[in-house]
Amino acid sequence: MKITLKSGKEVTLKEVSLDERDEMFDSCEYKFDKKGNLSDIKKPHSTITKWLRLGLDGDVSDEALKVFSIEDRTEIFLEMQKFLHLGE
């Protein structure tokens, strides 16, 4: 699946195995308050980098990933979550 980011950059998501998908989702650590509202996300940068390395089709070297701004990285991460939740 190809995505065009708000910045104009294009990325392609690849199909990942069930094991890779589980590894990606297990890397997210969320903290909720007593009312059930999201209050904190732990390790957001390393989690996003892991998702990019596992979920992007093509070059995922440090050099290739450094071209993305934090906004780009976050947008890709959110699109990947939508993509991986399809069928659930």
C-alpha positions in Angstrom: 0.0 0.0 0.0 1.4 3.4 -1.0 1.0 6.4 1.2 1.6 10.1 0.2 2.5 12.1 3.3 1.4 15.6 3.9 5.0 16.6 3.2 4.7 15.1 -0.3 7.0 12.2 0.4 5.8 8.7 -0.6 6.3 5.5 1.2 5.1 2.0 0.6 3.9 -0.3 3.4 4.6 -4.0 3.1 2.7 -7.0 4.2 4.2 -8.2 7.5 3.9 -11.6 9.0 1.7 -12.2 12.0 4.8 -12.5 14.2 6.1 -9.2 13.0 2.7 -7.6 13.5 2.6 -8.9 17.0 6.1 -7.6 17.7 5.1 -4.2 16.4 2.0 -4.0 18.5 3.8 -5.3 21.6 6.4 -2.5 21.4 3.8 0.1 22.2 3.4 0.9 25.9 0.4 3.0 26.9 -0.5 4.3 30.3 -4.0 5.2 31.2 -5.5 7.3 34.1 -8.2 6.1 36.5 -10.9 7.2 34.0 -9.4 5.2 31.2 -7.9 8.1 29.3 -4.6 7.8 27.7 -2.1 9.7 29.9 1.3 8.6 28.6 3.1 6.7 25.8 6.4 5.1 26.7 9.3 4.8 24.2 7.5 6.6 21.4 10.6 7.2 19.3 12.1 3.7 19.4 8.6 2.3 18.8 8.1 4.4 15.7 11.6 3.5 14.4 10.9 -0.2 14.9 7.6 0.1 13.0 9.3 1.9 10.2 12.0 -0.8 9.9 9.5 -3.6 10.0 6.7 -2.1 8.0 8.2 -0.1 5.2 9.0 -1.6 1.9 12.4 -0.6 0.6 15.5 1.0 2.3 15.0 1.3 6.0 18.7 2.1 6.9 19.4 4.9 9.4 20.3 7.2 6.5 16.9 6.5 4.7 14.9 7.0 7.9 16.6 10.2 8.8 15.0 12.0 5.9 11.7 11.9 7.7 10.7 14.6 10.1 9.0 13.7 13.4 5.7 14.7 11.7 6.4 12.3 8.8 7.4 9.5 11.1 4.2 10.0 13.2 2.0 10.1 10.2 3.5 6.9 8.8 3.1 5.2 12.2 -0.6 6.2 12.4 -1.2 5.0 8.8 0.5 1.7 9.6 -1.7 1.2 12.6 -4.8 1.7 10.4 -3.4 -0.7 7.8 -2.5 -3.4 10.3 -5.9 -3.2 12.0 -7.7 -4.0 8.8 -9.7 -7.2 9.1 -10.0 -7.1 12.9 
